[in-house]
Structures are given as C-alpha cells and as structure tokens.
Amino acid sequence: MAPDLVLFDIDGTLVRKTGLWHRHSLHEAVHRVFGIEGTTEGIPVHGMLDPDILTLMLRAKGVADPDITAAMPELIRAAEEFYLEHTPELPNVHCPGVPELLSALIAQGTALALVTGNFTRIGWRKLERAGLGGKFPYGAFGEMAATRGGLAKLAIERARAENRIAPNARISLIGDAPQDVRAAKENGIQAIAVRTGITPAGHLEAEGPDHLLDDLTHLDLEIIRGPGRV
C-alpha cells in the first residue's frame, strides 16, 4: 500500500491545447442526438464537467431538463465516438514538467489517479495522444458524479477499497481551476494549484490552495510524501 496518493486533473494541469477537438465532440453530440446546432460560446467551460456543459448548451436551445437527462447516455456515446474518430495525435501538448513528475512519482511508488470533468473515453484518449498513456491505473470521470468534489471522493474511495493506499496516506489533488481547489477542500485533502491553465490571475489565490505553483516543474516531492517515506 502506498503512503501517498496524488489525484490529477487533465486539462490545463497535465495537457493543454486540446480544447478545440473536445468542444467539437460536444457540438457534434448535440447535433447527432437532437439535430440542433449547439455551441459552447458564452459557457465558462473551464473546470466544468462535460455533462454540465452539454446541459447548458441544450438549455440555451430550449431543451427541457428531463429530455436532457434522458438523452445523456446517448450524448456521452456520441461525444466519445466523435472524439475518438476525429482527434489527431497531439504531440508536445503536456504541461511543463509533467512527464518528469509522473515518472518520479511512479518510481517512488506513489499511487496515482485522475479526477477530471472529461467523459471517460475522451479523457483516456486525450492522455494517450499526448504521450501520457499508461501512467494512471484508473480515474474518476465527468459522468461518474454530479460535482468535481464527488469525483475526488470516488477516486479516494476506490483507492481505499482496492488497498492501493495506507490508511493514513497523504492525499493531494493537483489542478489548475478553482473547482479543483474546492474539490480538495471538500474531501479534506491537500490542494495543489498550478497556473498552467486559463484561470485568470488571482482566482486561484482567492481559493486558498495549500500550495500554488507556476507549473509542475516547481513541485517539491516532499509536499506530497506521506508517512513512512525516507
């Protein structure tokens, strides 16, 4: 069992410059399922869960909430299928320091997991196409809980249920959005914020993370190491 667990957001934390194809997949899902042209224009998508983005897109077109809820499984499938079919390889889109940090964490036996608003197959493919495939054994994805805090809770519960981490393990969540900091605080774990996303200056500071970094090249492994590390 690992003495520490680190939960990672994807967009703006592990990778960047992938939003165009992601947005296209959500637009296409709305078109395929409802036959209308939806848009993310005017929706503050950064830090949001994919189901919430789709809901706002459809509400803006006058679709009722019960119809959106009923269609969500089909919307998810359509978005994932489009993303997997049409997104190109995305070399060199990982954020600064990410490959080196993940290698260091894996080498020291830290447990890793994803906590992301991406739909499951979109999140996994995004990492694969950025050259980060195979680094994470599991994740909590956008369709699995109603909030980012709920996703973090799921990831922690799974780590404990599968005996991946020690009972007194130190748990950290690394993300670039205010929602990531709030999710960490909701679960009583360490919040590490990075300025590699598109969060406006000052917004991360206002959330009061335990640590605020310019990028992951500045992460000192000591702050994530749990009890028993030498």
C-alpha positions as CSV (number, residue, x, y, z in Angstrom):
1,M,0.0,0.0,0.0
2,A,1.3,3.4,-1.0
3,P,1.8,6.1,1.7
4,D,0.6,8.8,-0.7
5,L,-2.0,9.3,-3.4
6,V,-2.0,12.1,-6.0
7,L,-5.1,12.9,-7.9
8,F,-4.6,14.8,-11.2
9,D,-6.9,17.0,-13.3
10,I,-6.3,16.7,-17.0
11,D,-7.0,19.9,-18.9
12,G,-4.6,22.7,-18.0
13,T,-2.8,20.5,-15.5
14,L,-1.5,17.6,-17.5
15,V,-2.2,18.7,-21.0
16,R,-3.2,21.9,-22.9
17,K,-4.1,22.9,-26.4
18,T,-6.7,20.1,-26.7
19,G,-9.9,22.1,-26.2
20,L,-10.8,22.6,-29.9
21,W,-11.4,18.9,-30.6
22,H,-13.1,18.4,-27.2
23,R,-15.5,21.2,-27.9
24,H,-16.2,19.8,-31.4
25,S,-17.1,16.5,-29.8
26,L,-19.7,18.1,-27.6
27,H,-21.1,20.2,-30.5
28,E,-21.4,17.0,-32.6
29,A,-23.1,15.1,-29.8
30,V,-25.8,17.7,-29.6
31,H,-26.2,17.7,-33.4
32,R,-26.4,13.9,-33.6
33,V,-28.8,13.3,-30.7
34,F,-31.1,16.4,-31.0
35,G,-30.5,17.5,-34.6
36,I,-29.7,21.1,-33.5
37,E,-26.6,23.2,-33.7
38,G,-25.4,23.8,-30.1
39,T,-22.4,25.9,-29.0
40,T,-20.2,26.4,-26.0
41,E,-20.0,30.1,-26.8
42,G,-20.6,32.0,-23.6
43,I,-20.3,28.9,-21.4
44,P,-17.5,29.1,-18.8
45,V,-16.3,25.6,-19.7
46,H,-13.0,25.7,-17.8
47,G,-13.3,23.5,-14.8
48,M,-16.8,22.3,-15.6
49,L,-17.9,18.7,-16.0
50,D,-18.8,17.6,-19.5
51,P,-22.4,16.7,-18.6
52,D,-22.9,20.2,-17.2
53,I,-21.5,21.8,-20.4
54,L,-23.9,19.7,-22.5
55,T,-26.8,20.6,-20.2
56,L,-26.1,24.3,-20.6
57,M,-25.8,24.0,-24.4
58,L,-29.1,22.3,-24.7
59,R,-30.9,24.6,-22.2
60,A,-29.8,27.5,-24.3
61,K,-31.6,25.9,-27.3
62,G,-34.8,25.4,-25.3
63,V,-34.5,21.7,-24.5
64,A,-36.1,20.7,-21.2
65,D,-34.1,19.2,-18.4
66,P,-36.0,15.9,-18.3
67,D,-35.2,15.4,-22.0
68,I,-31.6,16.2,-21.4
69,T,-31.3,13.8,-18.6
70,A,-33.0,11.0,-20.6
71,A,-30.6,11.6,-23.6
72,M,-27.4,11.9,-21.6
73,P,-26.2,8.3,-22.1
74,E,-26.6,8.8,-25.9
75,L,-25.0,12.2,-25.8
76,I,-22.0,10.7,-23.9
77,R,-21.6,7.9,-26.5
78,A,-21.8,10.4,-29.4
79,A,-19.3,12.8,-27.9
80,E,-16.8,10.0,-27.2
81,E,-17.2,8.4,-30.6
82,F,-16.6,11.6,-32.4
83,Y,-13.5,12.4,-30.3
84,L,-12.0,9.0,-30.8
85,E,-12.7,9.1,-34.5
86,H,-11.5,12.6,-35.4
87,T,-8.9,13.9,-32.9
88,P,-5.4,13.8,-34.3
89,E,-2.2,12.9,-32.5
90,L,-1.3,15.7,-30.1
91,P,2.5,15.7,-29.5
92,N,4.1,18.1,-27.1
93,V,0.8,19.3,-25.5
94,H,1.6,18.2,-22.0
95,C,2.2,21.0,-19.5
96,P,5.7,21.8,-18.3
97,G,7.3,19.2,-16.1
98,V,4.5,16.6,-16.4
99,P,6.4,13.6,-17.9
100,E,9.3,14.0,-15.4
101,L,7.0,14.4,-12.4
102,L,4.8,11.4,-13.3
103,S,8.0,9.3,-13.8
104,A,9.3,10.4,-10.4
105,L,6.0,9.7,-8.6
106,I,5.7,6.2,-10.2
107,A,9.4,5.4,-9.3
108,Q,8.8,6.2,-5.7
109,G,5.6,4.2,-5.5
110,T,3.1,7.0,-5.2
111,A,-0.5,5.9,-6.1
112,L,-1.9,8.0,-9.0
113,A,-5.4,8.6,-10.3
114,L,-7.3,11.0,-12.5
115,V,-10.1,13.4,-11.4
116,T,-11.5,15.1,-14.5
117,G,-14.6,16.6,-16.0
118,N,-13.9,14.8,-19.2
119,F,-16.0,11.9,-20.3
120,T,-14.2,8.6,-19.7
121,R,-13.1,7.7,-23.2
122,I,-12.3,11.3,-24.1
123,G,-10.0,11.6,-21.0
124,W,-8.1,8.4,-21.7
125,R,-7.6,9.2,-25.4
126,K,-6.5,12.7,-24.6
127,L,-3.7,11.3,-22.4
128,E,-2.7,8.7,-25.0
129,R,-2.5,11.2,-27.8
130,A,-0.4,13.5,-25.6
131,G,2.1,10.7,-24.9
132,L,0.9,10.2,-21.3
133,G,-0.9,6.9,-21.7
134,G,-0.3,4.1,-19.2
135,K,0.6,6.4,-16.3
136,F,-2.7,6.2,-14.4
137,P,-4.3,2.9,-13.3
138,Y,-7.8,4.5,-13.0
139,G,-9.8,7.7,-12.9
140,A,-13.0,9.4,-11.9
141,F,-14.5,11.0,-15.0
142,G,-17.2,13.6,-15.7
143,E,-20.2,11.3,-16.0
144,M,-19.5,9.5,-12.7
145,A,-20.6,12.1,-10.2
146,A,-22.5,15.4,-10.1
147,T,-19.6,17.5,-8.9
148,R,-15.8,17.6,-9.0
149,G,-15.8,17.1,-5.3
150,G,-17.9,14.0,-5.8
151,L,-15.4,12.7,-8.4
152,A,-12.5,13.2,-6.0
153,K,-14.4,11.3,-3.3
154,L,-15.0,8.4,-5.7
155,A,-11.3,8.3,-6.6
156,I,-10.3,8.2,-2.9
157,E,-12.9,5.6,-2.0
158,R,-11.7,3.3,-4.8
159,A,-8.0,3.7,-3.7
160,R,-9.0,2.6,-0.2
161,A,-11.4,-0.2,-1.3
162,E,-8.7,-1.7,-3.5
163,N,-6.0,-1.3,-0.8
164,R,-3.9,0.9,-3.0
165,I,-3.1,3.3,-0.2
166,A,-2.3,3.1,3.5
167,P,-5.0,4.1,6.0
168,N,-3.0,7.2,6.9
169,A,-1.9,8.0,3.4
170,R,-1.3,11.7,2.4
171,I,-3.7,12.6,-0.4
172,S,-3.3,15.5,-2.8
173,L,-5.3,16.9,-5.7
174,I,-3.4,18.8,-8.4
175,G,-5.4,21.1,-10.7
176,D,-5.5,24.4,-12.5
177,A,-9.0,25.6,-11.8
178,P,-10.8,26.9,-8.7
179,Q,-13.1,23.9,-8.8
180,D,-10.1,21.6,-8.2
181,V,-9.1,23.5,-5.1
182,R,-12.7,23.4,-3.8
183,A,-12.9,19.6,-4.5
184,A,-9.8,19.0,-2.5
185,K,-11.1,21.1,0.4
186,E,-14.5,19.3,0.3
187,N,-12.6,16.0,0.8
188,G,-10.2,17.2,3.4
189,I,-7.1,16.6,1.3
190,Q,-4.2,18.7,0.2
191,A,-4.9,21.2,-2.6
192,I,-2.1,22.0,-5.0
193,A,-2.9,24.5,-7.7
194,V,-0.9,25.3,-10.9
195,R,-1.1,28.3,-13.1
196,T,-0.8,26.3,-16.4
197,G,-4.4,26.6,-17.3
198,I,-6.6,29.6,-18.3
199,T,-7.8,30.6,-14.8
200,P,-7.5,34.4,-14.5
201,A,-4.7,35.8,-12.3
202,G,-5.8,36.0,-8.7
203,H,-8.6,33.5,-8.9
204,L,-6.5,30.5,-7.7
205,E,-5.1,32.6,-4.9
206,A,-8.6,33.5,-3.8
207,E,-9.4,29.9,-3.2
208,G,-6.6,29.4,-0.7
209,P,-4.8,26.3,-2.0
210,D,-2.2,24.7,0.2
211,H,0.4,25.3,-2.5
212,L,0.3,27.4,-5.6
213,L,2.8,26.8,-8.3
214,D,3.7,28.4,-11.7
215,D,3.9,24.9,-13.2
216,L,4.7,21.3,-12.1
217,T,8.5,21.8,-12.6
218,H,8.3,23.6,-9.3
219,L,6.6,20.8,-7.3
220,D,8.7,19.6,-4.4
221,L,8.0,15.9,-3.9
222,E,8.4,16.4,-0.2
223,I,5.0,18.1,0.0
224,I,3.2,15.0,-1.3
225,R,5.1,12.4,0.5
226,G,3.1,10.5,3.1
227,P,4.2,8.9,6.4
228,G,7.0,6.4,6.2
229,R,8.9,8.0,3.3
230,V,12.6,8.1,3.8
